Amino acid sequence: MDADAVRDHARAFSDALVAGDVERATADFSKELKQRLGEVLALFPLPATEATVESVDHGGSSYIVVIRLAGESEDVEVQTRWKERDGRPTIVEASHLSQTAREAEAEAEIEAEGETSESP
């Protein structure tokens, strides 16, 4: 297992989330994560409208991959830890790094537009 293989699996995972294909997305989950599927899937904004693999870093016997996902109402950064299981990259852990509500961003943009378009 190397960084390129992990990145390829992370991209496929991200693409599956955007496509709404939960079965394909969870194909790289460890047995332990599959047993807590609802809890793990709750970390991701579903349906996702966009996904980007932000980084892939090697650390010890695993790779840490940060994935940014955009949903209808929020943007989320999720850190996933990948290990080799049965000869292939497998997600063994997932956790939130950040979560931003889109509604708050939209309100801030509207306020900013209002401030710049007003005449003194």
C-alpha positions in Angstrom: 0.0 0.0 0.0 1.4 3.4 -1.0 0.1 7.0 -1.0 -1.1 6.8 -4.6 -3.2 3.7 -3.9 -4.7 5.3 -0.8 -5.4 8.6 -2.8 -7.1 6.5 -5.5 -9.3 4.7 -3.0 -10.0 8.0 -1.2 -11.1 9.6 -4.5 -13.3 6.6 -5.3 -14.8 6.9 -1.8 -15.5 10.6 -2.3 -16.9 10.1 -5.8 -19.3 7.4 -4.4 -20.5 9.8 -1.7 -21.3 12.5 -4.3 -23.0 9.9 -6.5 -25.1 8.8 -3.5 -23.8 5.3 -3.8 -23.4 4.4 -0.1 -22.8 0.7 -0.9 -19.8 1.6 -3.1 -18.6 4.3 -0.6 -18.6 1.8 2.3 -16.8 -0.9 0.4 -13.5 0.4 1.8 -14.7 0.5 5.4 -13.2 -1.9 7.9 -15.4 -4.5 9.5 -15.5 -2.5 12.7 -16.8 0.7 10.8 -19.4 -1.3 9.0 -20.7 -2.5 12.3 -21.3 1.2 13.3 -22.4 2.3 9.8 -25.1 4.8 10.8 -22.8 6.5 13.3 -20.0 6.8 10.7 -22.2 7.9 7.8 -23.6 10.7 10.1 -20.2 12.3 9.8 -20.7 13.0 6.1 -23.2 15.6 4.6 -25.5 13.4 2.6 -26.3 14.0 -0.1 -22.9 15.4 -0.9 -22.7 17.8 -3.8 -18.9 18.0 -4.0 -15.9 16.2 -2.5 -12.2 16.8 -2.6 -9.2 14.8 -1.2 -7.3 17.6 0.6 -4.3 15.6 1.8 -2.8 12.2 2.1 -0.1 11.8 4.8 1.8 8.7 5.9 2.2 8.1 9.6 3.5 4.9 11.1 1.5 1.9 9.7 -1.4 4.1 8.4 -2.2 7.0 6.1 -4.2 10.0 7.2 -6.5 11.4 4.5 -8.4 14.6 4.9 -11.6 14.8 2.7 -13.6 18.0 2.3 -17.3 17.4 1.5 -19.9 20.0 0.5 -23.5 19.2 1.2 -26.7 21.2 0.6 -26.4 22.9 4.1 -22.9 22.4 5.3 -19.2 21.9 4.4 -17.4 19.3 6.3 -13.7 18.2 6.6 -13.4 14.6 7.7 -10.1 13.0 8.7 -9.9 9.3 7.7 -7.3 6.8 8.7 -6.4 4.1 6.2 -4.6 0.8 6.9 -3.9 -2.1 4.7 -6.4 -4.9 5.2 -6.6 -8.0 3.0 -4.1 -6.4 0.7 -6.0 -3.2 0.0 -6.4 0.3 1.6 -9.2 0.3 4.1 -10.8 3.1 6.2 -10.3 2.1 9.9 -11.3 5.4 11.5 -13.2 8.6 10.6 -13.7 11.9 12.5 -14.8 15.5 12.0 -12.1 18.1 11.7 -14.4 21.0 10.9 -18.0 21.7 10.0 -19.4 24.9 8.6 -23.0 25.6 8.1 -23.8 27.0 4.7 -26.7 29.0 6.0 -24.4 31.2 8.1 -22.1 31.7 5.2 -25.0 32.7 3.0 -26.3 35.2 5.6 -22.8 36.8 5.9 -22.5 37.1 2.1 -25.9 38.8 2.0 -25.0 41.2 4.7 -21.6 42.0 3.0 -23.4 42.6 -0.3 -25.9 44.9 1.5 -23.0 46.9 3.1 -21.2 47.4 -0.2 -24.3 48.3 -2.3 -25.6 51.0 0.1 -24.9 54.6 -0.7 -23.6 56.9 2.0 
